[in-house]
Amino acid sequence: MIYSWHFMPFWGHILMMLVWVGLFMLIINYQSYGTKKESSIDIAKKRYAQGEIDEEQFNKIKNNL
């Protein structure tokens, strides 16, 4: 009984540290989520490079943008 009472503050500190690390990771993930969007021209360039569209289709897309 004495041992369990003495180790409780240690586990409380570990738990609180895990909570803070989890919140920090959520904030970082949420902030970086909005910055990973590709522009339409980047998507068209990628599709052209992969051979999904030909040069004529790429130029049409580029002119429309």
C-alpha positions as CSV (number, residue, x, y, z in Angstrom):
1,M,0.0,0.0,0.0
2,I,2.8,2.4,0.8
3,Y,4.5,1.6,-2.5
4,S,1.5,2.3,-4.7
5,W,1.0,5.7,-3.1
6,H,4.6,6.8,-3.7
7,F,4.6,5.8,-7.3
8,M,1.3,7.6,-8.2
9,P,2.9,11.1,-8.7
10,F,5.4,9.5,-11.1
11,W,2.6,8.0,-13.3
12,G,0.7,11.3,-13.1
13,H,3.7,13.1,-14.6
14,I,4.1,10.6,-17.3
15,L,0.4,10.8,-18.2
16,M,0.4,14.6,-18.3
17,M,3.5,14.5,-20.5
18,L,1.7,12.2,-22.9
19,V,-1.3,14.5,-23.0
20,W,0.9,17.5,-23.8
21,V,2.8,15.6,-26.5
22,G,-0.5,14.4,-28.0
23,L,-1.9,17.9,-28.1
24,F,1.3,19.3,-29.7
25,M,1.2,16.6,-32.4
26,L,-2.5,17.4,-33.1
27,I,-1.7,21.1,-33.5
28,I,1.3,20.5,-35.8
29,N,-0.8,18.0,-37.9
30,Y,-3.7,20.5,-38.2
31,Q,-1.4,23.4,-39.2
32,S,0.4,21.4,-41.9
33,Y,-2.9,19.9,-43.3
34,G,-3.8,23.2,-45.1
35,T,-0.4,23.7,-46.7
36,K,-0.3,20.5,-48.7
37,K,-2.8,21.5,-51.4
38,E,-1.6,21.3,-55.0
39,S,-2.6,23.9,-57.6
40,S,-4.6,22.9,-60.6
41,I,-1.6,23.5,-62.9
42,D,0.6,21.3,-60.7
43,I,-1.9,18.4,-61.0
44,A,-2.1,18.9,-64.8
45,K,1.8,18.9,-65.0
46,K,1.9,15.7,-63.0
47,R,-0.8,14.0,-65.2
48,Y,1.1,15.1,-68.3
49,A,4.4,13.8,-66.9
50,Q,2.8,10.4,-66.1
51,G,1.3,10.1,-69.6
52,E,-2.3,10.3,-68.5
53,I,-3.0,13.2,-70.8
54,D,-1.3,14.2,-74.1
55,E,0.2,17.6,-75.0
56,E,-3.0,18.9,-76.6
57,Q,-5.0,18.2,-73.5
58,F,-2.4,19.7,-71.3
59,N,-2.3,22.9,-73.3
60,K,-6.1,23.1,-73.2
61,I,-6.1,22.7,-69.4
62,K,-3.3,25.3,-69.2
63,N,-5.1,27.8,-71.4
64,N,-8.3,27.4,-69.4
65,L,-6.5,28.1,-66.1
